[in-house]
Amino acid sequence: MYDITDQVLNEFKERMRLGDEEDENLKRILSASNKDLVRLCGNYDINIDETFKELVFERSRYVYNDALEYFNHNFLIQINSLAIDKALESIDLEDDTDAAI
């Protein structure tokens, strides 16, 4: 798994207009969101993939505002899209490996 860097934390705090007093709580929220979405969507790197980062931020926003029960329903299309992209990527890698044999 990828750790939540200070840069990712600061981007989220800017977006949510939050101060420094909640850093540890926000890191836990971001980390849990990242882990859950990796489980659902595949192994994306939050530091590289902006679409995945956006989804982690949205889930974290829902957690922060105590509304997590609405996240999966509201973002089902984005979650499925990332999962399908990752599945197609692994199929392409398998095809490339088979072609090399």
N, CA, C and O atoms as CSV, one atom per row, in Angstrom:
chain,resi,resn,atom,element,x,y,z
A,1,MET,N,N,0.841,-1.189,0.000
A,1,MET,CA,C,0.000,0.000,0.000
A,1,MET,C,C,0.877,1.241,0.000
A,1,MET,O,O,2.046,1.192,0.383
A,2,TYR,N,N,0.318,2.316,-0.420
A,2,TYR,CA,C,1.050,3.567,-0.473
A,2,TYR,C,C,0.699,4.403,0.740
A,2,TYR,O,O,-0.467,4.511,1.120
A,3,ASP,N,N,1.712,4.990,1.342
A,3,ASP,CA,C,1.492,5.844,2.495
A,3,ASP,C,C,0.937,7.183,2.051
A,3,ASP,O,O,1.166,7.630,0.927
A,4,ILE,N,N,0.211,7.806,2.945
A,4,ILE,CA,C,-0.299,9.150,2.692
A,4,ILE,C,C,0.837,10.113,2.990
A,4,ILE,O,O,1.279,10.237,4.132
A,5,THR,N,N,1.304,10.792,1.953
A,5,THR,CA,C,2.401,11.735,2.117
A,5,THR,C,C,1.881,13.052,2.672
A,5,THR,O,O,0.681,13.323,2.642
A,6,ASP,N,N,2.798,13.866,3.177
A,6,ASP,CA,C,2.414,15.196,3.660
A,6,ASP,C,C,1.824,16.034,2.531
A,6,ASP,O,O,0.936,16.853,2.765
A,7,GLN,N,N,2.312,15.834,1.312
A,7,GLN,CA,C,1.773,16.573,0.171
A,7,GLN,C,C,0.308,16.235,-0.059
A,7,GLN,O,O,-0.512,17.129,-0.272
A,8,VAL,N,N,-0.027,14.939,-0.017
A,8,VAL,CA,C,-1.422,14.520,-0.195
A,8,VAL,C,C,-2.274,15.069,0.945
A,8,VAL,O,O,-3.377,15.565,0.716
A,9,LEU,N,N,-1.767,14.979,2.163
A,9,LEU,CA,C,-2.485,15.519,3.319
A,9,LEU,C,C,-2.749,17.009,3.142
A,9,LEU,O,O,-3.866,17.468,3.381
A,10,ASN,N,N,-1.750,17.765,2.733
A,10,ASN,CA,C,-1.914,19.213,2.568
A,10,ASN,C,C,-2.885,19.556,1.439
A,10,ASN,O,O,-3.645,20.518,1.549
A,11,GLU,N,N,-2.866,18.781,0.362
A,11,GLU,CA,C,-3.828,19.005,-0.719
A,11,GLU,C,C,-5.257,18.799,-0.207
A,11,GLU,O,O,-6.157,19.577,-0.522
A,12,PHE,N,N,-5.451,17.742,0.584
A,12,PHE,CA,C,-6.785,17.466,1.129
A,12,PHE,C,C,-7.206,18.567,2.097
A,12,PHE,O,O,-8.351,19.019,2.057
A,13,LYS,N,N,-6.297,19.001,2.964
A,13,LYS,CA,C,-6.626,20.059,3.925
A,13,LYS,C,C,-6.989,21.357,3.205
A,13,LYS,O,O,-7.923,22.050,3.606
A,14,GLU,N,N,-6.253,21.686,2.147
A,14,GLU,CA,C,-6.589,22.887,1.369
A,14,GLU,C,C,-7.976,22.757,0.764
A,14,GLU,O,O,-8.779,23.688,0.818
A,15,ARG,N,N,-8.245,21.611,0.197
A,15,ARG,CA,C,-9.553,21.391,-0.433
A,15,ARG,C,C,-10.683,21.513,0.570
A,15,ARG,O,O,-11.730,22.085,0.269
A,16,MET,N,N,-10.470,20.970,1.776
A,16,MET,CA,C,-11.505,20.971,2.807
A,16,MET,C,C,-11.454,22.229,3.682
A,16,MET,O,O,-12.298,22.417,4.558
A,17,ARG,N,N,-10.461,23.083,3.438
A,17,ARG,CA,C,-10.272,24.315,4.223
A,17,ARG,C,C,-10.106,23.999,5.709
A,17,ARG,O,O,-10.785,24.570,6.562
A,18,LEU,N,N,-9.184,23.073,5.996
A,18,LEU,CA,C,-8.935,22.636,7.364
A,18,LEU,C,C,-7.565,23.108,7.824
A,18,LEU,O,O,-6.658,23.306,7.015
A,19,GLY,N,N,-7.429,23.285,9.117
A,19,GLY,CA,C,-6.162,23.700,9.704
A,19,GLY,C,C,-5.289,22.518,10.064
A,19,GLY,O,O,-5.568,21.381,9.682
A,20,ASP,N,N,-4.224,22.800,10.807
A,20,ASP,CA,C,-3.233,21.786,11.143
A,20,ASP,C,C,-3.593,20.955,12.371
A,20,ASP,O,O,-2.923,19.959,12.644
A,21,GLU,N,N,-4.602,21.322,13.098
A,21,GLU,CA,C,-4.904,20.651,14.362
A,21,GLU,C,C,-5.435,19.229,14.191
A,21,GLU,O,O,-5.500,18.486,15.171
A,22,GLU,N,N,-5.807,18.836,13.005
A,22,GLU,CA,C,-6.405,17.519,12.792
A,22,GLU,C,C,-5.545,16.597,11.931
A,22,GLU,O,O,-6.059,15.619,11.389
A,23,ASP,N,N,-4.265,16.880,11.790
A,23,ASP,CA,C,-3.416,16.124,10.869
A,23,ASP,C,C,-3.469,14.616,11.070
A,23,ASP,O,O,-3.647,13.878,10.101
A,24,GLU,N,N,-3.322,14.147,12.287
A,24,GLU,CA,C,-3.300,12.698,12.524
A,24,GLU,C,C,-4.639,12.052,12.182
A,24,GLU,O,O,-4.674,10.976,11.586
A,25,ASN,N,N,-5.725,12.692,12.549
A,25,ASN,CA,C,-7.051,12.176,12.212
A,25,ASN,C,C,-7.246,12.148,10.698
A,25,ASN,O,O,-7.760,11.170,10.155
A,26,LEU,N,N,-6.842,13.204,10.027
A,26,LEU,CA,C,-7.001,13.260,8.572
A,26,LEU,C,C,-6.133,12.216,7.880
A,26,LEU,O,O,-6.558,11.619,6.892
A,27,LYS,N,N,-4.933,11.989,8.380
A,27,LYS,CA,C,-4.083,10.942,7.801
A,27,LYS,C,C,-4.733,9.572,7.955
A,27,LYS,O,O,-4.680,8.755,7.036
A,28,ARG,N,N,-5.344,9.315,9.109
A,28,ARG,CA,C,-6.041,8.039,9.310
A,28,ARG,C,C,-7.213,7.907,8.342
A,28,ARG,O,O,-7.421,6.846,7.754
A,29,ILE,N,N,-7.969,8.973,8.180
A,29,ILE,CA,C,-9.113,8.945,7.269
A,29,ILE,C,C,-8.641,8.717,5.836
A,29,ILE,O,O,-9.195,7.875,5.129
A,30,LEU,N,N,-7.624,9.459,5.406
A,30,LEU,CA,C,-7.094,9.305,4.050
A,30,LEU,C,C,-6.522,7.907,3.831
A,30,LEU,O,O,-6.732,7.306,2.777
A,31,SER,N,N,-5.810,7.396,4.811
A,31,SER,CA,C,-5.223,6.062,4.690
A,31,SER,C,C,-6.308,4.989,4.593
A,31,SER,O,O,-6.214,4.089,3.759
A,32,ALA,N,N,-7.323,5.077,5.428
A,32,ALA,CA,C,-8.425,4.109,5.381
A,32,ALA,C,C,-9.166,4.190,4.046
A,32,ALA,O,O,-9.540,3.164,3.478
A,33,SER,N,N,-9.377,5.399,3.553
A,33,SER,CA,C,-10.048,5.575,2.261
A,33,SER,C,C,-9.205,4.990,1.145
A,33,SER,O,O,-9.722,4.311,0.258
A,34,ASN,N,N,-7.904,5.255,1.187
A,34,ASN,CA,C,-6.991,4.723,0.182
A,34,ASN,C,C,-7.033,3.195,0.185
A,34,ASN,O,O,-7.157,2.578,-0.874
A,35,LYS,N,N,-6.933,2.585,1.356
A,35,LYS,CA,C,-6.939,1.121,1.459
A,35,LYS,C,C,-8.255,0.530,0.967
A,35,LYS,O,O,-8.253,-0.473,0.254
A,36,ASP,N,N,-9.367,1.135,1.334
A,36,ASP,CA,C,-10.665,0.618,0.906
A,36,ASP,C,C,-10.821,0.715,-0.604
A,36,ASP,O,O,-11.324,-0.210,-1.242
A,37,LEU,N,N,-10.390,1.828,-1.172
A,37,LEU,CA,C,-10.546,1.996,-2.619
A,37,LEU,C,C,-9.562,1.139,-3.409
A,37,LEU,O,O,-9.879,0.716,-4.521
A,38,VAL,N,N,-8.385,0.877,-2.867
A,38,VAL,CA,C,-7.474,-0.073,-3.514
A,38,VAL,C,C,-8.138,-1.455,-3.538
A,38,VAL,O,O,-8.050,-2.176,-4.531
A,39,ARG,N,N,-8.795,-1.811,-2.444
A,39,ARG,CA,C,-9.505,-3.085,-2.377
A,39,ARG,C,C,-10.612,-3.162,-3.433
A,39,ARG,O,O,-10.801,-4.201,-4.064
A,40,LEU,N,N,-11.333,-2.070,-3.618
A,40,LEU,CA,C,-12.453,-2.056,-4.560
A,40,LEU,C,C,-12.026,-1.856,-6.012
A,40,LEU,O,O,-12.606,-2.452,-6.920
A,41,CYS,N,N,-11.018,-1.023,-6.229
A,41,CYS,CA,C,-10.674,-0.582,-7.581
A,41,CYS,C,C,-9.417,-1.223,-8.147
A,41,CYS,O,O,-9.253,-1.292,-9.366
A,42,GLY,N,N,-8.534,-1.690,-7.288
A,42,GLY,CA,C,-7.254,-2.200,-7.748
A,42,GLY,C,C,-6.131,-1.358,-7.178
A,42,GLY,O,O,-6.366,-0.343,-6.521
A,43,ASN,N,N,-4.929,-1.785,-7.434
A,43,ASN,CA,C,-3.744,-1.181,-6.830
A,43,ASN,C,C,-3.314,0.091,-7.566
A,43,ASN,O,O,-2.429,0.052,-8.420
A,44,TYR,N,N,-3.937,1.198,-7.233
A,44,TYR,CA,C,-3.578,2.502,-7.785
A,44,TYR,C,C,-2.678,3.231,-6.792
A,44,TYR,O,O,-2.766,3.007,-5.585
A,45,ASP,N,N,-1.826,4.093,-7.298
A,45,ASP,CA,C,-0.942,4.902,-6.464
A,45,ASP,C,C,-1.530,6.301,-6.350
A,45,ASP,O,O,-1.623,7.023,-7.342
A,46,ILE,N,N,-1.919,6.675,-5.157
A,46,ILE,CA,C,-2.534,7.991,-4.921
A,46,ILE,C,C,-1.597,9.135,-5.307
A,46,ILE,O,O,-2.054,10.235,-5.620
A,47,ASN,N,N,-0.296,8.880,-5.286
A,47,ASN,CA,C,0.676,9.926,-5.617
A,47,ASN,C,C,0.860,10.107,-7.108
A,47,ASN,O,O,1.479,11.079,-7.540
A,48,ILE,N,N,0.331,9.182,-7.909
A,48,ILE,CA,C,0.512,9.243,-9.364
A,48,ILE,C,C,-0.812,9.439,-10.093
A,48,ILE,O,O,-0.898,10.268,-10.999
A,49,ASP,N,N,-1.833,8.699,-9.716
A,49,ASP,CA,C,-3.098,8.705,-10.440
A,49,ASP,C,C,-4.060,9.740,-9.856
A,49,ASP,O,O,-4.593,9.555,-8.762
A,50,GLU,N,N,-4.273,10.813,-10.585
A,50,GLU,CA,C,-5.126,11.916,-10.116
A,50,GLU,C,C,-6.584,11.510,-9.979
A,50,GLU,O,O,-7.269,11.981,-9.071
A,51,THR,N,N,-7.070,10.649,-10.856
A,51,THR,CA,C,-8.459,10.208,-10.769
A,51,THR,C,C,-8.681,9.411,-9.490
A,51,THR,O,O,-9.686,9.593,-8.802
A,52,PHE,N,N,-7.741,8.531,-9.178
A,52,PHE,CA,C,-7.830,7.753,-7.948
A,52,PHE,C,C,-7.725,8.663,-6.730
A,52,PHE,O,O,-8.463,8.499,-5.758
A,53,LYS,N,N,-6.804,9.623,-6.787
A,53,LYS,CA,C,-6.646,10.568,-5.669
A,53,LYS,C,C,-7.947,11.320,-5.419
A,53,LYS,O,O,-8.357,11.501,-4.272
A,54,GLU,N,N,-8.589,11.755,-6.486
A,54,GLU,CA,C,-9.865,12.464,-6.364
A,54,GLU,C,C,-10.897,11.599,-5.649
A,54,GLU,O,O,-11.637,12.093,-4.798
A,55,LEU,N,N,-10.951,10.328,-5.983
A,55,LEU,CA,C,-11.900,9.422,-5.347
A,55,LEU,C,C,-11.557,9.212,-3.867
A,55,LEU,O,O,-12.452,9.155,-3.024
A,56,VAL,N,N,-10.275,9.099,-3.558
A,56,VAL,CA,C,-9.850,8.982,-2.153
A,56,VAL,C,C,-10.262,10.237,-1.388
A,56,VAL,O,O,-10.764,10.144,-0.268
A,57,PHE,N,N,-10.056,11.404,-1.984
A,57,PHE,CA,C,-10.450,12.654,-1.332
A,57,PHE,C,C,-11.954,12.706,-1.103
A,57,PHE,O,O,-12.407,13.127,-0.039
A,58,GLU,N,N,-12.725,12.281,-2.094
A,58,GLU,CA,C,-14.187,12.306,-1.950
A,58,GLU,C,C,-14.633,11.360,-0.835
A,58,GLU,O,O,-15.479,11.726,-0.019
A,59,ARG,N,N,-14.074,10.150,-0.792
A,59,ARG,CA,C,-14.440,9.214,0.269
A,59,ARG,C,C,-14.048,9.793,1.624
A,59,ARG,O,O,-14.804,9.688,2.590
A,60,SER,N,N,-12.884,10.393,1.694
A,60,SER,CA,C,-12.412,10.992,2.946
A,60,SER,C,C,-13.319,12.134,3.379
A,60,SER,O,O,-13.577,12.313,4.570
A,61,ARG,N,N,-13.796,12.893,2.425
A,61,ARG,CA,C,-14.731,13.985,2.735
A,61,ARG,C,C,-16.012,13.421,3.345
A,61,ARG,O,O,-16.532,13.966,4.318
A,62,TYR,N,N,-16.515,12.335,2.776
A,62,TYR,CA,C,-17.711,11.696,3.312
A,62,TYR,C,C,-17.459,11.190,4.727
A,62,TYR,O,O,-18.306,11.358,5.605
A,63,VAL,N,N,-16.294,10.566,4.959
A,63,VAL,CA,C,-15.962,10.081,6.302
A,63,VAL,C,C,-15.886,11.253,7.269
A,63,VAL,O,O,-16.456,11.199,8.359
A,64,TYR,N,N,-15.191,12.303,6.881
A,64,TYR,CA,C,-15.009,13.466,7.749
A,64,TYR,C,C,-16.360,14.076,8.138
A,64,TYR,O,O,-16.543,14.538,9.264
A,65,ASN,N,N,-17.285,14.070,7.205
A,65,ASN,CA,C,-18.608,14.647,7.458
A,65,ASN,C,C,-19.627,13.621,7.960
A,65,ASN,O,O,-20.830,13.881,7.958
A,66,ASP,N,N,-19.137,12.454,8.390
A,66,ASP,CA,C,-19.968,11.407,8.977
A,66,ASP,C,C,-21.115,10.994,8.052
A,66,ASP,O,O,-22.265,10.874,8.475
A,67,ALA,N,N,-20.769,10.781,6.771
A,67,ALA,CA,C,-21.783,10.399,5.792
A,67,ALA,C,C,-21.288,9.260,4.893
A,67,ALA,O,O,-21.711,9.148,3.742
A,68,LEU,N,N,-20.403,8.426,5.414
A,68,LEU,CA,C,-19.791,7.372,4.607
A,68,LEU,C,C,-20.817,6.442,3.974
A,68,LEU,O,O,-20.584,5.916,2.886
A,69,GLU,N,N,-21.927,6.236,4.628
A,69,GLU,CA,C,-22.931,5.309,4.097
A,69,GLU,C,C,-23.454,5.736,2.722
A,69,GLU,O,O,-24.057,4.917,2.030
A,70,TYR,N,N,-23.249,6.966,2.310
A,70,TYR,CA,C,-23.717,7.463,1.016
A,70,TYR,C,C,-22.649,7.413,-0.072
A,70,TYR,O,O,-22.961,7.567,-1.253
A,71,PHE,N,N,-21.408,7.202,0.311
A,71,PHE,CA,C,-20.312,7.314,-0.655
A,71,PHE,C,C,-20.406,6.289,-1.781
A,71,PHE,O,O,-20.416,6.668,-2.952
A,72,ASN,N,N,-20.476,4.998,-1.452
A,72,ASN,CA,C,-20.450,3.970,-2.501
A,72,ASN,C,C,-21.581,4.157,-3.507
A,72,ASN,O,O,-21.372,4.001,-4.710
A,73,HIS,N,N,-22.746,4.482,-3.037
A,73,HIS,CA,C,-23.874,4.704,-3.937
A,73,HIS,C,C,-23.626,5.916,-4.840
A,73,HIS,O,O,-23.863,5.853,-6.046
A,74,ASN,N,N,-23.158,6.998,-4.264
A,74,ASN,CA,C,-22.965,8.229,-5.032
A,74,ASN,C,C,-21.787,8.170,-6.001
A,74,ASN,O,O,-21.750,8.922,-6.975
A,75,PHE,N,N,-20.830,7.289,-5.744
A,75,PHE,CA,C,-19.632,7.217,-6.585
A,75,PHE,C,C,-19.458,5.848,-7.234
A,75,PHE,O,O,-18.348,5.485,-7.622
A,76,LEU,N,N,-20.530,5.096,-7.355
A,76,LEU,CA,C,-20.466,3.756,-7.916
A,76,LEU,C,C,-19.899,3.743,-9.336
A,76,LEU,O,O,-19.121,2.853,-9.678
A,77,ILE,N,N,-20.270,4.693,-10.144
A,77,ILE,CA,C,-19.781,4.743,-11.527
A,77,ILE,C,C,-18.266,4.929,-11.550
A,77,ILE,O,O,-17.574,4.242,-12.302
A,78,GLN,N,N,-17.743,5.843,-10.744
A,78,GLN,CA,C,-16.306,6.086,-10.718
A,78,GLN,C,C,-15.551,4.873,-10.160
A,78,GLN,O,O,-14.497,4.503,-10.677
A,79,ILE,N,N,-16.092,4.258,-9.106
A,79,ILE,CA,C,-15.469,3.069,-8.518
A,79,ILE,C,C,-15.409,1.951,-9.555
A,79,ILE,O,O,-14.361,1.334,-9.747
A,80,ASN,N,N,-16.518,1.694,-10.214
A,80,ASN,CA,C,-16.561,0.639,-11.228
A,80,ASN,C,C,-15.647,0.943,-12.401
A,80,ASN,O,O,-14.991,0.043,-12.925
A,81,SER,N,N,-15.597,2.181,-12.811
A,81,SER,CA,C,-14.742,2.572,-13.929
A,81,SER,C,C,-13.267,2.292,-13.631
A,81,SER,O,O,-12.554,1.738,-14.468
A,82,LEU,N,N,-12.815,2.679,-12.435
A,82,LEU,CA,C,-11.427,2.408,-12.061
A,82,LEU,C,C,-11.170,0.907,-11.956
A,82,LEU,O,O,-10.115,0.432,-12.376
A,83,ALA,N,N,-12.113,0.162,-11.407
A,83,ALA,CA,C,-11.946,-1.290,-11.276
A,83,ALA,C,C,-11.867,-1.958,-12.645
A,83,ALA,O,O,-11.051,-2.855,-12.858
A,84,ILE,N,N,-12.712,-1.521,-13.567
A,84,ILE,CA,C,-12.700,-2.083,-14.923
A,84,ILE,C,C,-11.391,-1.732,-15.624
A,84,ILE,O,O,-10.789,-2.587,-16.272
A,85,ASP,N,N,-10.946,-0.484,-15.500
A,85,ASP,CA,C,-9.674,-0.082,-16.101
A,85,ASP,C,C,-8.527,-0.949,-15.591
A,85,ASP,O,O,-7.675,-1.375,-16.370
A,86,LYS,N,N,-8.505,-1.209,-14.292
A,86,LYS,CA,C,-7.434,-2.025,-13.703
A,86,LYS,C,C,-7.534,-3.467,-14.195
A,86,LYS,O,O,-6.513,-4.098,-14.470
A,87,ALA,N,N,-8.744,-3.990,-14.307
A,87,ALA,CA,C,-8.923,-5.357,-14.799
A,87,ALA,C,C,-8.473,-5.465,-16.254
A,87,ALA,O,O,-7.808,-6.431,-16.625
A,88,LEU,N,N,-8.828,-4.489,-17.073
A,88,LEU,CA,C,-8.398,-4.499,-18.480
A,88,LEU,C,C,-6.886,-4.368,-18.594
A,88,LEU,O,O,-6.271,-4.975,-19.471
A,89,GLU,N,N,-6.297,-3.589,-17.723
A,89,GLU,CA,C,-4.842,-3.437,-17.707
A,89,GLU,C,C,-4.170,-4.782,-17.419
A,89,GLU,O,O,-3.172,-5.121,-18.056
A,90,SER,N,N,-4.700,-5.542,-16.479
A,90,SER,CA,C,-4.100,-6.838,-16.152
A,90,SER,C,C,-4.302,-7.839,-17.295
A,90,SER,O,O,-3.440,-8.686,-17.527
A,91,ILE,N,N,-5.413,-7.755,-18.001
A,91,ILE,CA,C,-5.640,-8.627,-19.165
A,91,ILE,C,C,-4.637,-8.294,-20.253
A,91,ILE,O,O,-4.069,-9.196,-20.869
A,92,ASP,N,N,-4.410,-6.999,-20.499
A,92,ASP,CA,C,-3.426,-6.575,-21.492
A,92,ASP,C,C,-2.033,-7.075,-21.133
A,92,ASP,O,O,-1.285,-7.501,-22.013
A,93,LEU,N,N,-1.676,-7.030,-19.854
A,93,LEU,CA,C,-0.371,-7.509,-19.416
A,93,LEU,C,C,-0.251,-9.020,-19.630
A,93,LEU,O,O,0.804,-9.511,-20.031
A,94,GLU,N,N,-1.327,-9.750,-19.364
A,94,GLU,CA,C,-1.319,-11.202,-19.588
A,94,GLU,C,C,-1.164,-11.511,-21.069
A,94,GLU,O,O,-0.423,-12.425,-21.431
A,95,ASP,N,N,-1.853,-10.761,-21.938
A,95,ASP,CA,C,-1.752,-10.966,-23.371
A,95,ASP,C,C,-0.330,-10.697,-23.850
A,95,ASP,O,O,0.196,-11.436,-24.682
A,96,ASP,N,N,0.292,-9.646,-23.330
A,96,ASP,CA,C,1.666,-9.329,-23.706
A,96,ASP,C,C,2.617,-10.428,-23.269
A,96,ASP,O,O,3.546,-10.773,-23.998
A,97,THR,N,N,2.392,-10.980,-22.083
A,97,THR,CA,C,3.231,-12.062,-21.564
A,97,THR,C,C,3.069,-13.321,-22.420
A,97,THR,O,O,4.054,-13.982,-22.752
A,98,ASP,N,N,1.829,-13.648,-22.773
A,98,ASP,CA,C,1.566,-14.819,-23.612
A,98,ASP,C,C,2.196,-14.673,-24.993
A,98,ASP,O,O,2.707,-15.644,-25.550
A,99,ALA,N,N,2.162,-13.463,-25.544
A,99,ALA,CA,C,2.724,-13.219,-26.868
A,99,ALA,C,C,4.242,-13.358,-26.859
A,99,ALA,O,O,4.840,-13.704,-27.878
A,100,ALA,N,N,4.863,-13.094,-25.729
A,100,ALA,CA,C,6.315,-13.160,-25.636
A,100,ALA,C,C,6.813,-14.598,-25.518
A,100,ALA,O,O,7.988,-14.872,-25.761
A,101,ILE,N,N,5.928,-15.508,-25.148
A,101,ILE,CA,C,6.331,-16.918,-24.955
A,101,ILE,C,C,6.440,-17.625,-26.247
A,101,ILE,O,O,6.767,-18.812,-26.275
